[in-house]
Amino acid sequence: MWKRNLINKFQTSFAQQSNFDGLIISDPVNLTMITGIRMMFLQTMKNYCVYVLWSHERKVLICPKSLSSSFSNEGWNDNIIVYESCLDPIQKATDILIEEIRYFFRAGSNLGFEGTYLSQKVFDRLTEALPSVHFSDSVNFITDLRQIKNETELNNLKQAAEIVDHGIAGAIHHIATIQSKTEKFLTEDIRVHSLERGLHISGYNAVSQAISGDKSKKLWANPPKFGIGNETEYREGELLRLEMCGMVNNYWANDARTLLKGKLNNVQDEFFAKIADLRSFACSIIRPGIAANEIYTSILNKANELGLDMIKEFGFGHGIGLEPVESPYISASDPTVLAENMSVVLQLSARYIHGEIITSKDTIFITPEGCEIIGWYENWNAPYTTAYTF
Amino acid sequence: MNQNVFLNIEKKLQHVSGYIIKQPSHVSYLTNVLFPYPENSPYSTALVGIPEKNEFVLIVPVDWLDVAKDQKWNHSIVSYNLNQGSPDQAFCDAVIKSVTDMKIDTENLALDFPAWTVNEIKQLSAKLNHLKWQDCDELLWRNRMIKSEQEIRFLHQSAQIADRGMIGALNHVEGTTMSSYYTLSEFLERVRVHAIEFGTCGIGHLNISQGAEGKAEITPIQDFSFVNQDNLIRIDYTSEYLGYWNACSRMFYIGKPDKESEDAFEANQSLIIYAQSLLKPGIVIGDFCKLIKEKADSSRISLYDETCFGHGLGLSEAEWPFITIDNPDSFEKGMVIVLKIKTYGPQGAIIHSTETYEITNRGYRKLSDFKEWNHLYRIDGCRSNH
């Protein structure tokens, strides 16, 4: 049902808001929206090439024969043209695409493509083979479509945020001040607890981290391992940065919380109170009509006022939806004006006294009047502190 | 820095003044720096270099600056951040600045052309005078096809870890199939957990199918379905060790396999054994594929994919050589491939059991040698404690 709803959203927007006669969709993330299936390996395995050619009259999916049943099973019920696996699937799929455009589009048709994804090499082939077709970048149409969520999308995002937040909380209840576990096991526990609460299993960047001490001075603690903990033990008094990315119905949660192994001291108490103040301030200004770069500047000014050492290079957040990080970006450079039903992650990263990166990530929905934090399982205005023992 | 690569490919290019490489696995191959799931990120990396002057700049998003430094990157590094522009704009600006600062003649560049998007080329063309390039992408892939001894060691380890991950997961599921059920999702998570226990550095694709669902190659799990008795299960996943990937698919039967399942698995194995008998340097890959197809036809075994039987492995999950029926290249010593022969089983489910090989002087060496998977693995029985 939710898949059909998203396909309908795309169809309605295409009919009502775009000036295109047709769209070429090749970005696997955008393909997710109109096919209902997320194939993350399409981004990494170049022996597959998939296109959707979408027009008012006809929708056609071009894919390797081996994937056609996967698309059909997951809800694609329009035309499918398959090609046999071959040495150059991009060329094969592009040849089919060219033939489809030749047959179904008149000279002078305006075809949209994803300029931020489509390779120049493919684009050159298209323009050479189809000189009478007008190609224009559809990035604004697609971005608008993805930034403003409908009810189904918001429900998916809410569910994902709630599950992951609960998953983190569930995992850290297994840590006590004198009975701990290693970074590897807590990292795993966060993932497993999220899955147990209904997160949909996926690979790649659907990972967790649980980093403490000096290691938390960096974003990725154990390169070349990413999202995989090691045998590090957590010491009493340490702050742990807990992170988890995961999906429900192809919509992401991107959550970060803090655990303190032990009791809060005054310095920590004061630091987290400032972060809470900053979060409250951010939520007080985030509303429809405000530009992302304006939010960034206001948060930065407030952080300076509070004396927080913010990591401003990351910006203070980003959109979330079919990707864990997407536009708009709450950064100095993004003039996007926020609108009702956008969903963003408010990311407040500050350095604690020894340089540890403390990060808070909250999923936020833009409401008619302002904004709403989604998914808090517990009050994160202070870090979770462990019980002394079980 | 893997500078010999430039010496190899430069012979086939004409008067190159500098390189801009963007494809993440090419960048890792040249720099020995791995990044966190780069293709699944909005951020790009690039290597800008003038090999003859030993001048290289690695361009990274600020989030990955430490990642590069921690992996001992000792040439220059330039980071970009979102306050400078959108991910692709800030990235392109950093590339343009590096090319300009290094005074690279932009009329004689080499770049891995297929990796560059329309918008990126537009931005580069607008700001780099008279931008002209030669495409070095194919040369890089070809160079990467032949693995060094170290790469083969990593790929061997990667293959072993992948199978250990499977076995570890199976050991949890045994004895749970008639009571205290595992969900499919949890079973698959056990595979990831055990691969991590055995040393994987990252997990990529994850897929599990059960019974008739296995008719499709990709079967997302979006509920709490259980592992059920009397079913064929297929798990497909990719994992990497120090950046070197393995693609692993294994079949299991929950309970006592019926004859149809046993026969289907045996038929699949017969094609693997036949393919192994052909595997040696010199055989044209397309001919290799045709022979497998002929063997399947003559044995009345239905192939799920009749034109592709695997691909190379390395710093990408799937790379050259692609084992496709139209590939005119021949197997060469030093290639590492995964054989993927997919056939049909009961209820139309895909039967798929991968094997990883190094092509040697005389034939091949199996790298997926943690255990033999020549019988359908049975998950059955009860668990007892005393």
Interface residues (C-beta under 8 A of the other chain):
Chain A: I37 R38 M39 M40 F41 Q43 T44 M45 K46 N47 K65 S66 L67 S69 S70 S72 N73 E74 E84 S85 C86 L87 I90 F113 G115 T116 Y117 L118 S119 Q120 K121 F123 D137 V139 K184 E188 R191 V192 L195 E196 G198 H200 I201 S202 G203 Y204 N205 V207 K218 L219 W220 P223 P224 K225 F226 G227 I228 N249 Y296 K312 E313 F314 G315 H318 E323 V325 E326 S327 Y329 S331 A332 S333 D334
Chain B: L34 P36 Y37 E39 N40 S41 P42 V62 D63 W64 D66 V67 D70 Q71 S79 N81 L82 N83 Q84 G85 S86 D88 Q89 A90 F113 P114 A115 W116 T117 V118 N119 E120 I121 K122 D135 S185 E186 L188 E189 R192 V193 I196 T200 C201 G202 I203 G204 H205 L206 K215 A216 E217 I218 T219 P220 I221 Q222 F224 Y237 T238 L242 G243 Y304 D305 E306 T307 C308 H311 S316 E317 A318 E319 F322 T324 I325 D326 N327 K342
